[in-house]
């Protein structure tokens, strides 16, 4: 069974944001935890800060981050390793369902509801990346 090693500093960073982005990032964090609990096998996902942003690291996957930035106040994003196949695969599978930032991010608008099941699939692919990177479309 996978477990999350929660980091209180991550929650402090999120809690310091204005209300709308804070609430959206807390919901995204909750989705991440839901996906971790359903991962097969055993291991840990460490919640940490990388570049001051909430990040999720596991030995079986690719590190990803989430953040909201003042310079782009109406959006928040999930950031993935730009050298991975993650975002290009998400583009192939989900097309215009998401807004993308190159090969590194899925960008969400604060006023929109996110498609939860599809976002969970993206999170799952990142958390299991080393296992699925050889599968067609990452097994999605």
Secondary structure in CASP SS format (residue, H / E / C, confidence):
PFRMAT SS
TARGET T0000
AUTHOR 0000-0000-0000
METHOD secondary structure of the structure
MODEL  1
X C 1.00
X E 1.00
X E 1.00
X E 1.00
X E 1.00
X C 1.00
X C 1.00
X H 1.00
X H 1.00
X H 1.00
X H 1.00
X H 1.00
X H 1.00
X H 1.00
X H 1.00
X C 1.00
X C 1.00
X C 1.00
X H 1.00
X H 1.00
X H 1.00
X H 1.00
X H 1.00
X H 1.00
X H 1.00
X H 1.00
X H 1.00
X H 1.00
X H 1.00
X H 1.00
X H 1.00
X H 1.00
X H 1.00
X H 1.00
X H 1.00
X H 1.00
X H 1.00
X H 1.00
X C 1.00
X C 1.00
X C 1.00
X C 1.00
X E 1.00
X E 1.00
X E 1.00
X E 1.00
X E 1.00
X E 1.00
X E 1.00
X E 1.00
X C 1.00
X C 1.00
X E 1.00
X E 1.00
X E 1.00
X E 1.00
X E 1.00
X C 1.00
X C 1.00
X C 1.00
X C 1.00
X C 1.00
X C 1.00
X E 1.00
X E 1.00
X E 1.00
X E 1.00
X E 1.00
X C 1.00
X H 1.00
X H 1.00
X H 1.00
X C 1.00
X C 1.00
X E 1.00
X E 1.00
X E 1.00
X E 1.00
X E 1.00
X E 1.00
X C 1.00
X C 1.00
X C 1.00
X C 1.00
X C 1.00
X H 1.00
X H 1.00
X H 1.00
X H 1.00
X H 1.00
X H 1.00
X H 1.00
X H 1.00
X H 1.00
X H 1.00
X H 1.00
X H 1.00
X C 1.00
X E 1.00
X E 1.00
X E 1.00
X C 1.00
X C 1.00
X C 1.00
X E 1.00
X E 1.00
X E 1.00
X E 1.00
X E 1.00
X C 1.00
X C 1.00
X C 1.00
X C 1.00
X C 1.00
X C 1.00
X H 1.00
X H 1.00
X H 1.00
X H 1.00
X H 1.00
X H 1.00
X H 1.00
X H 1.00
X H 1.00
X H 1.00
X H 1.00
X H 1.00
X C 1.00
X H 1.00
X H 1.00
X H 1.00
X H 1.00
X C 1.00
X C 1.00
X C 1.00
X H 1.00
X H 1.00
X H 1.00
X H 1.00
X C 1.00
END
